[in-house]
Amino acid sequence: MVVETGKQVSIEYTLSIDPEGVVDTNVDSDPLTYIQGTQQIVPALEKALEGKAVGDTVDVTIDPKDGYGERSEEAFQEVNKSQVPEEAQKPDIVLQGRDNEGGVVNARVAEVREETVLLDFNHPLAGKTLQFSVKILDIQEQPVS
């Protein structure tokens, strides 16, 4: 059996970016399980895993445009300090809120100014080249729900 659309796939992975090095891994932990072709993982990674079998390892480099996108200046928003808890008014603090549809959104405090706080809504990995090292652990038919 190989990785193809509709299959349930379990992987072990390490994600690195330069110059930070390893930023995420599940090695020596529970596998990441997803359904191929449903964009539960980065689509470019799905594509790189297509056709692979249990035991195969894949090293893939994904450009920002195919990963979490380029950083966007439009993703920055300046808000009044009164809208941000005082203890969170520090650079690099991550705030969590809800969008108009009730979905969770995260914003990083980019800068604290005299009267305002500049929030960055870019994904933390936006603008980064992703380097994945993946091992296919298991492939199953998609479970019936």
ROLUM-948026 format. One record per residue (C-alpha): residue number from 1; x, z negated, y negated. Coordinates in steps of 0.1 Angstrom, whole numbers. Each point is the difference from the previous one (the first is absolute). Example, Ala and Ser with C-alpha at 12.3 -4.5 7.8 and 13.67 -1.06 7.14 Angstrom:
// residues 2
KETI    k      u      w      v
KETI    1    123    -78     45
KETI    2     14      7    -34
//
This chain:
// residues 145
KETI    k      u      w      v
KETI    1      0      0      0
KETI    2     12      8    -35
KETI    3     -9    -10    -35
KETI    4    -28     22    -12
KETI    5    -32     -2    -21
KETI    6    -24    -27     12
KETI    7     26    -19     22
KETI    8      6    -37     -6
KETI    9     37     -4     -6
KETI   10     21    -32      0
KETI   11     33      2    -18
KETI   12     30    -22     -9
KETI   13     14     10    -34
KETI   14     26     -9    -26
KETI   15     -5     13    -36
KETI   16     30      2    -23
KETI   17      5     12    -35
KETI   18     32      5    -20
KETI   19     15    -21    -14
KETI   20    -21    -30     11
KETI   21      5      6     38
KETI   22    -26    -12     24
KETI   23    -33     -8    -17
KETI   24    -23     -3     30
KETI   25      2     -1     38
KETI   26    -20    -12     29
KETI   27     29      0     25
KETI   28     -2    -32     21
KETI   29    -36     -3    -11
KETI   30    -34     14      8
KETI   31     -1     38      1
KETI   32    -19     20    -26
KETI   33    -29     17     16
KETI   34    -19     29    -17
KETI   35    -21     30      8
KETI   36     20     33     -4
KETI   37    -16     24    -25
KETI   38    -20    -26    -20
KETI   39     26     -7    -27
KETI   40      3    -37      9
KETI   41     37      5     -6
KETI   42     19     23    -24
KETI   43    -11     36      9
KETI   44     35     13      0
KETI   45     10    -26     26
KETI   46    -31      9     21
KETI   47     13     36     -1
KETI   48     35    -10     11
KETI   49    -14    -19     29
KETI   50    -24     28     12
KETI   51     10     12     35
KETI   52     23    -30      8
KETI   53     -3    -20     32
KETI   54      3    -37     10
KETI   55     37    -10     -4
KETI   56      8     27    -25
KETI   57     18    -11    -32
KETI   58     -4     18    -33
KETI   59     20     -4    -32
KETI   60    -17     16    -30
KETI   61      6      1    -37
KETI   62    -31      4    -22
KETI   63      2     12    -36
KETI   64    -20    -20    -26
KETI   65    -26     28     -4
KETI   66     -7     -2     38
KETI   67      1    -38      1
KETI   68    -16    -22    -26
KETI   69      3     25    -28
KETI   70     21      1    -31
KETI   71     -1    -28    -25
KETI   72    -26      6    -27
KETI   73      1    -12    -36
KETI   74    -38      3      1
KETI   75      0    -29     26
KETI   76     11    -25    -27
KETI   77    -26    -19    -19
KETI   78      5    -25    -28
KETI   79    -24    -29      0
KETI   80     -5    -31    -23
KETI   81     19    -30     12
KETI   82    -33    -19      3
KETI   83     -9     23     30
KETI   84     30    -11     20
KETI   85      4    -36     13
KETI   86     28    -17    -19
KETI   87     20     -8     32
KETI   88     -1     37      8
KETI   89     14     11    -33
KETI   90     35      7     14
KETI   91     16     34      8
KETI   92     -4     12     36
KETI   93    -29    -24      9
KETI   94    -26     20     20
KETI   95    -36     -6    -10
KETI   96    -30     10     22
KETI   97    -34     10    -13
KETI   98    -29     23      8
KETI   99     -8     35    -12
KETI  100    -34     13    -10
KETI  101     -9      7     36
KETI  102     10    -35     12
KETI  103     33     12     16
KETI  104     31    -22     -3
KETI  105     26     11    -26
KETI  106     35    -14     -6
KETI  107     18      1    -33
KETI  108     36    -11     -7
KETI  109      8    -17    -33
KETI  110     24     25    -15
KETI  111      5    -17    -33
KETI  112    -13    -30    -20
KETI  113     -3      7    -37
KETI  114    -10    -22    -29
KETI  115    -37      5      3
KETI  116     -4     21     31
KETI  117     12      5     36
KETI  118     10     35     13
KETI  119    -14      5     35
KETI  120     14     26     24
KETI  121    -26     13     25
KETI  122     24     24     17
KETI  123      5     -6     38
KETI  124     32    -21      4
KETI  125     15     29     20
KETI  126    -11     28    -24
KETI  127     30     21    -11
KETI  128     20    -11     30
KETI  129     15     21     28
KETI  130    -12    -16     33
KETI  131     23     -1     30
KETI  132    -19     -9     32
KETI  133     15     -7     34
KETI  134    -28      0     25
KETI  135     -3     -6     38
KETI  136    -32     11     18
KETI  137    -10    -30     22
KETI  138    -34     10     13
KETI  139    -26     29     -2
KETI  140    -36     -5     11
KETI  141    -32     19     -2
KETI  142    -19    -12    -31
KETI  143    -21    -31      9
KETI  144    -38      5      0
KETI  145    -16    -21    -27
//
